[in-house]
Amino acid sequence: MRHAWLLAALLALPGASSGQAPSVLHITVTLLDAAQAPTPVPRHTLLVSDNPATSEPRRIQTRADGSVAITVKPGFYTVESDRPVTFLGKAYQWTQMVDVVSGRDATLQLTAANAEVGPVPAASSPAGGAAPESDPS
């Protein structure tokens, strides 16, 4: 009886029956400034959803150092900007796919090289435009 209770408790744990350990997805968002120095993009809101989507995307926001880490189940994910970020007179946004393997951390670096780059809409152009800004609303 005691063994049956222990087995039932173990099977109730998330991922215990599937044998898939959760993983951590590390994301960094950086852009190069005028001197070509990497500049973190703080407070940039990203949407993370499994692919194909089975629920609403998770909204996450980068820290002051432009990074964020989230725990996810193994699978294929889409990571995308909620809104473009403006920096040095351009608007940057990302849509990237990442495969997260069971028990292994995954890393995704969002940079100008893998961004969609466009003009800054006149209404959202920041004064000066020296630091990356995400619309906090």
Rosetta blueprint (number, residue, H / E / L):
1 M L
2 R H
3 H H
4 A H
5 W H
6 L H
7 L H
8 A H
9 A H
10 L H
11 L H
12 A H
13 L L
14 P L
15 G L
16 A L
17 S L
18 S L
19 G L
20 Q L
21 A L
22 P L
23 S E
24 V E
25 L E
26 H E
27 I E
28 T E
29 V E
30 T E
31 L E
32 L E
33 D L
34 A L
35 A L
36 Q L
37 A L
38 P E
39 T E
40 P E
41 V L
42 P L
43 R L
44 H L
45 T E
46 L E
47 L E
48 V E
49 S E
50 D E
51 N L
52 P L
53 A L
54 T L
55 S L
56 E L
57 P L
58 R E
59 R E
60 I E
61 Q E
62 T L
63 R L
64 A L
65 D L
66 G L
67 S E
68 V E
69 A E
70 I E
71 T E
72 V E
73 K L
74 P L
75 G E
76 F E
77 Y E
78 T E
79 V E
80 E E
81 S E
82 D L
83 R L
84 P L
85 V E
86 T E
87 F E
88 L L
89 G L
90 K E
91 A E
92 Y E
93 Q E
94 W L
95 T E
96 Q E
97 M E
98 V E
99 D E
100 V E
101 V L
102 S L
103 G L
104 R L
105 D L
106 A E
107 T E
108 L E
109 Q E
110 L E
111 T L
112 A H
113 A H
114 N H
115 A L
116 E E
117 V E
118 G E
119 P E
120 V L
121 P L
122 A H
123 A H
124 S H
125 S L
126 P L
127 A L
128 G L
129 G L
130 A L
131 A L
132 P L
133 E E
134 S L
135 D L
136 P L
137 S L
